[in-house]
Amino acid sequence: MRRRILPVLLAPLLAGLAACGTSAPVTPATSPVPSPTLSSAAPTPSATPTLTPTSPTPTPTQDEGAALVLRGDGLGAYSFGAKQADVTALLEDQLGEPEESAQGVGCELDDNSPWTQTVSWGTFWVEYHGKNSSKKSPRTLAAWGANTDAELPEPLVLADGVPLGLTFSQLKAKYPKGKTVDLGLGDGSKRFILPNKIFFVGSGNQPDRVQAGAFGICE
């Protein structure tokens, strides 16, 4: 707060001057020049914005120990038509190296049959098809299958909890919207297609395989 300084007038009385009848000139007092007052308040620095680091988006991965689902349109995170290298990496990571592998033209009686490779782990197998009958043709996931008289290797499971070991009659009762197709082989062979596109194949009343994807008979 600025303080106001008032001038002080000096009026000295000289007793000796009164006695001699003369008055001495009085020198007016000068007002002292006030010193400028500096504010002690320091300027407020501008606030520096704080940057929050952004975490990178995690890449989806297969959870360790999680089930690998066999679907009517593919397996795991891949649909039919996925690149063989991608599917192979997933399966070998979950199941290890395949026990068997075979390849060649799918059906030599059919000129349009593609080059086919089948790899298997026990009674479970996957099939890859090329774009044509050339061995060098890039292959993609075309089908998977397994026997119904054996447990699926871990961590494989059928989509929607479809059970193994049911007869065709039991399957029809459990899935009334399913469709039965005669394979026309004259031995009662047929397949029963579930609403989720997984199907069972066999003869009589007992299916011996469960499959999804490409299906054909070479004759």
BELCORKA-V888722 format. One record per residue. N is the residue number from 1. RES is the residue in three letters. PHI is phi in degrees with one decimal (* if undefined). OMEGA is omega in degrees with one decimal (none if undefined). Layout:
BEGIN
n = {N	N}
res = {RES	RES}
phi = {PHI	PHI}
omega = {OMEGA	OMEGA}
END
This chain:
BEGIN
n = {1	2	3	4	5	6	7	8	9	10	11	12	13	14	15	16	17	18	19	20	21	22	23	24	25	26	27	28	29	30	31	32	33	34	35	36	37	38	39	40	41	42	43	44	45	46	47	48	49	50	51	52	53	54	55	56	57	58	59	60	61	62	63	64	65	66	67	68	69	70	71	72	73	74	75	76	77	78	79	80	81	82	83	84	85	86	87	88	89	90	91	92	93	94	95	96	97	98	99	100	101	102	103	104	105	106	107	108	109	110	111	112	113	114	115	116	117	118	119	120	121	122	123	124	125	126	127	128	129	130	131	132	133	134	135	136	137	138	139	140	141	142	143	144	145	146	147	148	149	150	151	152	153	154	155	156	157	158	159	160	161	162	163	164	165	166	167	168	169	170	171	172	173	174	175	176	177	178	179	180	181	182	183	184	185	186	187	188	189	190	191	192	193	194	195	196	197	198	199	200	201	202	203	204	205	206	207	208	209	210	211	212	213	214	215	216	217	218	219}
res = {MET	ARG	ARG	ARG	ILE	LEU	PRO	VAL	LEU	LEU	ALA	PRO	LEU	LEU	ALA	GLY	LEU	ALA	ALA	CYS	GLY	THR	SER	ALA	PRO	VAL	THR	PRO	ALA	THR	SER	PRO	VAL	PRO	SER	PRO	THR	LEU	SER	SER	ALA	ALA	PRO	THR	PRO	SER	ALA	THR	PRO	THR	LEU	THR	PRO	THR	SER	PRO	THR	PRO	THR	PRO	THR	GLN	ASP	GLU	GLY	ALA	ALA	LEU	VAL	LEU	ARG	GLY	ASP	GLY	LEU	GLY	ALA	TYR	SER	PHE	GLY	ALA	LYS	GLN	ALA	ASP	VAL	THR	ALA	LEU	LEU	GLU	ASP	GLN	LEU	GLY	GLU	PRO	GLU	GLU	SER	ALA	GLN	GLY	VAL	GLY	CYS	GLU	LEU	ASP	ASP	ASN	SER	PRO	TRP	THR	GLN	THR	VAL	SER	TRP	GLY	THR	PHE	TRP	VAL	GLU	TYR	HIS	GLY	LYS	ASN	SER	SER	LYS	LYS	SER	PRO	ARG	THR	LEU	ALA	ALA	TRP	GLY	ALA	ASN	THR	ASP	ALA	GLU	LEU	PRO	GLU	PRO	LEU	VAL	LEU	ALA	ASP	GLY	VAL	PRO	LEU	GLY	LEU	THR	PHE	SER	GLN	LEU	LYS	ALA	LYS	TYR	PRO	LYS	GLY	LYS	THR	VAL	ASP	LEU	GLY	LEU	GLY	ASP	GLY	SER	LYS	ARG	PHE	ILE	LEU	PRO	ASN	LYS	ILE	PHE	PHE	VAL	GLY	SER	GLY	ASN	GLN	PRO	ASP	ARG	VAL	GLN	ALA	GLY	ALA	PHE	GLY	ILE	CYS	GLU}
phi = {*	-73.6	-93.8	-85.2	-102.2	-91.8	-69.0	-107.1	-94.2	-93.6	-124.0	-68.4	-98.3	-100.7	-62.1	-68.8	-70.3	-60.3	-70.2	-91.4	86.5	-117.1	-107.8	-80.8	-63.2	-95.3	-84.0	-65.0	-75.1	-92.8	-79.3	-63.8	-79.0	-66.3	-77.5	-62.2	-93.4	-92.5	-70.2	-84.7	-77.1	-78.9	-62.3	-77.5	-66.9	-67.9	-71.0	-89.5	-62.3	-91.7	-92.2	-95.5	-63.2	-94.1	-75.2	-67.0	-70.4	-66.4	-82.9	-60.3	-132.9	-72.9	-63.3	-63.3	83.0	-76.0	-69.9	-103.6	-85.4	-92.9	-108.0	-71.1	-121.7	155.5	-150.8	55.7	-87.7	-111.4	-98.1	-58.7	104.0	-71.4	-62.0	-57.6	-60.3	-67.2	-68.0	-59.5	-61.1	-65.2	-66.4	-69.8	-67.9	-91.2	-115.1	87.0	-66.0	-65.5	-79.5	-142.1	-148.5	-140.0	-149.2	161.5	-64.4	-55.8	-141.4	-66.5	-81.6	-116.0	-64.8	-95.2	-69.5	-80.2	-66.1	-127.9	-126.3	-120.0	-119.5	-139.9	-124.7	64.9	-92.4	-99.1	-142.6	-129.5	-127.0	-118.1	-117.4	-84.2	-74.1	-150.0	-85.0	-78.8	-63.8	-84.8	-67.2	-57.8	-110.1	-131.8	-63.7	-118.8	-164.8	-141.0	-164.3	-159.9	-74.8	-87.8	-95.7	-138.9	-71.9	-69.6	-65.4	-66.6	-102.1	-73.0	-142.7	-81.0	-60.9	63.0	66.0	-61.0	-85.7	-93.4	89.5	-83.9	-77.1	-61.5	-63.5	-68.8	-64.7	-64.0	-69.1	-77.9	-126.1	-62.0	-87.7	-69.7	-122.5	-97.8	-124.1	-76.1	-81.7	69.3	-94.0	80.0	-116.8	81.7	-66.8	-156.0	-135.3	-114.4	-98.6	-76.7	-58.1	-89.6	81.2	-70.6	-136.7	-111.2	-126.8	173.3	-122.5	64.4	-109.1	-121.3	-72.2	-112.7	-140.1	-120.7	-145.4	-157.7	99.8	-61.2	-146.3	-158.7	-121.4	-88.1	-154.7}
omega = {-179.3	178.7	179.9	-178.6	-179.2	177.5	179.4	178.7	179.5	176.8	-179.3	177.6	179.0	-177.1	-177.0	-178.5	179.1	-177.4	-177.0	172.8	179.2	180.0	177.4	179.4	-179.4	179.7	-178.3	179.2	178.2	179.7	177.9	178.7	-177.2	176.5	179.1	-179.9	179.8	177.9	-179.9	-177.4	179.4	178.0	-179.5	-179.0	177.5	-179.5	177.5	-178.6	179.0	-179.1	177.8	-179.3	179.6	179.6	178.3	178.6	-178.1	177.3	-180.0	177.8	176.5	179.5	179.8	-180.0	179.9	-179.5	173.6	-169.5	173.7	-174.5	177.1	-179.9	178.3	177.7	-178.5	-179.8	-173.9	175.5	175.5	-174.5	178.3	-178.6	-178.6	-177.7	-179.7	-178.7	178.9	179.3	179.4	-176.0	-179.5	175.5	-176.8	-173.4	-176.0	179.4	178.1	-179.3	-179.1	175.7	179.2	-180.0	-178.9	176.3	-174.4	178.8	-177.4	178.4	-178.1	-178.7	-179.2	-178.2	-178.2	171.0	-172.9	173.0	179.3	176.3	-173.6	172.0	-175.1	-179.9	176.3	-179.1	172.6	-176.3	178.6	179.6	172.4	178.4	178.9	-175.7	179.1	178.5	-177.8	-178.6	177.2	-176.0	179.4	179.3	-177.0	-175.9	169.6	179.4	179.4	174.8	-179.3	-178.2	179.4	178.0	174.3	177.3	177.4	8.1	-177.1	173.6	176.4	179.6	175.1	177.3	178.9	-177.4	171.5	173.6	178.3	174.3	176.9	179.5	179.6	177.3	179.9	179.0	-178.0	-178.7	-175.6	178.8	178.0	-175.1	177.3	-178.9	175.7	-177.8	175.9	-180.0	178.8	-179.6	179.9	178.9	-177.3	171.8	-179.9	-174.9	178.8	177.5	-179.8	174.6	169.5	180.0	179.0	-177.4	177.3	178.9	-177.0	-178.5	-174.2	175.4	177.6	179.3	170.3	-173.4	170.3	178.1	-176.5	179.3	179.5	178.8	-179.0	178.7	none}
END
